[in-house]
Amino acid sequence: MPIPALELEVQRATPAPTLWSERFAQRTQRMTSSVIRELLKLTEKPDVISFAGGLPAPEVFPLAEVERASEKVLREQGRTALQYAATEGYLPLRELLVRQMARYGIKVKPANVMITSGSQQGLDLIGKLFVNPGDRILTESPTYLGALQAWSAYQADYLTVPVDGDGLDVDKLEAQLRGGPKFLYILPNFQNPAGVTLSLERRRRLVELANHYGAPIV
């Protein structure tokens, strides 16, 4: 039985389905769903109090102060505030940070400071700048999941050092430093997720070893 002309045209016009999985970059094969995103989904439930998501208590948010600050900015500099600006961040804020860092002996210029939208963007930028496929990054074990997700996207490998009650176990650090990490990712204060703080003695040893092996500390 002959195929009607109209049906034939429809068949010819129907495109083949796009095989999206074959178009993804190879690095996506190592990427998984965000654990942090899944945790935040749980925190949206009104009967859940999260001790895992790093969320501050909303009842202590300075709502009135933020409202006054927003009104002041919009009233005095509204057109500037709502316009596109330099990607490095608001210059007066960068200048303020430079003055603050100078109090601790860190001498930089505003051009050396970049404002990010939270730590996760900062970690991603570090990955873009430093990590090639197969590069090794030394981290604590356990460490912040968001950092692993940021750098795994750039096909990093990991060297790990355990954490105990005083933080990073520096006695086991040198053996991993011999593996030639691109940099060290260390959380010295209230380590995430262990919650421990690195002792002063261990901080000094960490800096000594990192300096000896020429490995920057993030």
VMD Tcl script that draws the C-alpha trace (Angstrom):
set ca {
  {0.00 0.00 0.00}
  {1.61 3.36 -0.97}
  {2.53 5.84 1.83}
  {0.53 9.05 1.61}
  {2.65 12.06 0.57}
  {1.94 14.00 3.79}
  {3.08 11.12 6.01}
  {6.19 10.70 3.89}
  {7.10 14.37 4.43}
  {6.67 14.00 8.19}
  {9.00 11.01 8.22}
  {11.63 12.90 6.26}
  {11.38 15.96 8.55}
  {11.81 14.01 11.81}
  {15.46 14.42 12.89}
  {17.46 11.62 14.45}
  {17.66 11.91 18.27}
  {20.77 13.66 19.56}
  {23.01 11.28 21.51}
  {23.98 13.77 24.20}
  {26.05 11.31 26.21}
  {28.46 11.00 23.28}
  {28.90 14.78 23.10}
  {29.90 15.35 26.72}
  {33.55 16.14 27.50}
  {35.54 13.11 28.67}
  {36.09 14.69 32.08}
  {32.37 14.42 32.82}
  {32.79 10.64 33.12}
  {34.41 11.26 36.52}
  {31.77 13.71 37.69}
  {28.96 12.63 40.00}
  {25.91 14.33 41.44}
  {26.62 16.92 44.12}
  {26.42 15.52 47.65}
  {26.10 19.08 48.94}
  {23.12 19.72 46.68}
  {21.42 16.57 47.97}
  {22.06 17.65 51.57}
  {20.56 21.06 50.90}
  {17.44 19.42 49.50}
  {16.95 17.76 52.89}
  {17.37 21.05 54.74}
  {14.39 22.50 52.87}
  {12.14 20.21 54.87}
  {10.68 22.18 57.81}
  {11.07 19.31 60.28}
  {14.82 18.83 59.59}
  {17.59 20.53 61.59}
  {20.82 19.97 59.67}
  {24.19 19.60 61.35}
  {25.77 18.61 58.04}
  {24.98 21.35 55.57}
  {26.88 24.15 57.27}
  {23.78 26.30 57.47}
  {23.57 29.17 59.98}
  {20.45 29.55 62.11}
  {18.09 31.75 60.04}
  {16.59 33.38 63.13}
  {19.88 35.25 63.72}
  {20.13 36.72 60.20}
  {20.49 40.55 60.46}
  {17.45 41.22 58.26}
  {16.91 44.81 59.39}
  {20.57 45.72 58.92}
  {20.69 44.16 55.44}
  {17.51 45.99 54.50}
  {18.95 49.35 55.61}
  {22.23 48.70 53.80}
  {20.40 47.72 50.59}
  {18.23 50.85 50.76}
  {21.30 53.05 51.27}
  {23.14 51.53 48.32}
  {20.14 51.78 45.99}
  {19.40 55.33 47.12}
  {22.96 56.64 46.79}
  {24.54 54.42 44.11}
  {21.65 52.48 42.62}
  {22.57 52.86 38.95}
  {26.14 51.80 39.61}
  {25.17 48.94 41.89}
  {22.80 47.40 39.34}
  {25.22 47.73 36.42}
  {27.82 45.24 35.24}
  {31.21 45.78 36.87}
  {34.76 44.44 36.82}
  {34.93 40.70 37.38}
  {37.66 41.22 40.00}
  {35.03 42.67 42.33}
  {34.07 46.02 43.83}
  {37.25 48.13 44.05}
  {36.53 49.79 47.45}
  {35.97 46.33 48.94}
  {39.25 45.05 47.48}
  {41.02 48.11 48.86}
  {39.53 47.41 52.29}
  {40.77 43.82 52.16}
  {44.25 45.01 51.19}
  {44.33 47.23 54.28}
  {43.14 44.37 56.46}
  {45.77 41.97 55.10}
  {48.49 44.57 55.67}
  {47.77 44.30 59.41}
  {49.03 40.70 59.21}
  {52.12 41.56 57.17}
  {50.60 40.51 53.83}
  {51.55 43.24 51.39}
  {49.47 43.13 48.21}
  {47.69 45.55 45.90}
  {44.00 45.61 44.93}
  {45.01 44.08 41.60}
  {46.08 40.96 43.56}
  {42.64 40.52 45.13}
  {39.63 38.89 43.48}
  {36.18 38.66 45.05}
  {34.42 35.32 44.49}
  {30.85 34.19 44.99}
  {31.74 31.93 47.88}
  {34.48 29.36 48.41}
  {33.19 27.00 45.74}
  {33.87 29.46 42.95}
  {37.31 30.07 44.40}
  {38.07 26.34 44.41}
  {36.89 26.04 40.81}
  {39.13 28.92 39.73}
  {42.09 27.23 41.44}
  {41.31 24.10 39.44}
  {41.22 26.05 36.18}
  {44.55 27.69 36.92}
  {46.58 24.83 38.34}
  {45.15 21.38 37.61}
  {46.01 19.34 34.52}
  {44.60 15.84 33.98}
  {46.45 13.45 36.25}
  {47.90 16.13 38.56}
  {48.02 15.12 42.20}
  {46.49 17.20 44.98}
  {47.28 16.43 48.60}
  {44.26 16.60 50.90}
  {43.30 15.58 54.39}
  {41.24 12.42 54.83}
  {38.38 13.12 55.17}
  {38.12 16.49 53.46}
  {35.54 18.94 52.10}
  {33.45 17.21 49.43}
  {32.96 20.42 47.46}
  {36.71 20.70 46.84}
  {36.91 17.14 45.53}
  {33.99 17.77 43.19}
  {35.53 21.00 41.91}
  {38.91 19.44 41.11}
  {37.72 16.05 39.95}
  {36.08 17.92 37.07}
  {39.62 18.84 35.97}
  {40.67 15.16 36.25}
  {42.84 15.51 39.35}
  {44.19 12.59 41.36}
  {44.57 12.70 45.15}
  {47.15 11.97 47.80}
  {45.62 11.80 51.28}
  {46.85 12.19 54.85}
  {44.66 11.17 57.80}
  {43.25 13.53 60.42}
  {43.16 12.88 64.16}
  {42.11 14.91 67.20}
  {44.83 17.52 66.59}
  {44.18 17.86 62.86}
  {46.41 16.75 59.98}
  {48.80 13.94 60.98}
  {52.03 15.67 59.97}
  {54.08 12.54 60.80}
  {52.52 10.94 57.72}
  {52.69 14.05 55.56}
  {56.22 13.83 54.18}
  {55.72 10.42 52.60}
  {52.84 11.82 50.54}
  {54.72 15.00 49.67}
  {57.29 12.82 47.94}
  {54.51 12.00 45.47}
  {54.85 15.50 44.02}
  {51.45 17.12 44.64}
  {50.63 20.28 42.68}
  {49.45 21.84 45.96}
  {48.14 20.99 49.43}
  {44.51 21.60 50.41}
  {44.38 21.92 54.20}
  {41.55 23.08 56.50}
  {43.31 24.10 59.74}
  {40.37 25.62 61.64}
  {37.26 23.54 62.43}
  {38.11 21.07 59.68}
  {35.25 20.09 57.40}
  {33.91 17.47 58.06}
  {35.95 16.35 61.10}
  {35.55 19.61 63.03}
  {39.06 19.48 64.54}
  {41.57 22.37 64.66}
  {45.22 21.95 63.68}
  {47.58 22.43 66.64}
  {50.23 25.19 66.55}
  {53.08 22.67 66.59}
  {51.60 20.85 63.61}
  {50.96 24.11 61.74}
  {54.64 24.96 61.99}
  {55.68 21.50 60.80}
  {53.18 21.70 57.92}
  {54.67 24.99 56.73}
  {58.23 23.65 57.06}
  {57.49 20.56 54.99}
  {55.47 22.42 52.36}
  {58.31 24.93 51.99}
  {60.93 22.16 51.77}
  {59.05 20.39 48.96}
  {57.96 23.62 47.23}
  {54.27 22.81 47.49}
  {51.82 25.72 47.93}
  {49.14 25.44 50.60}
  {45.50 26.25 49.72}
}
mol new
graphics top color blue
foreach p $ca { graphics top sphere $p radius 0.5 }
foreach p [lrange $ca 0 end-1] q [lrange $ca 1 end] { graphics top cylinder $p $q radius 0.2 }
display resetview
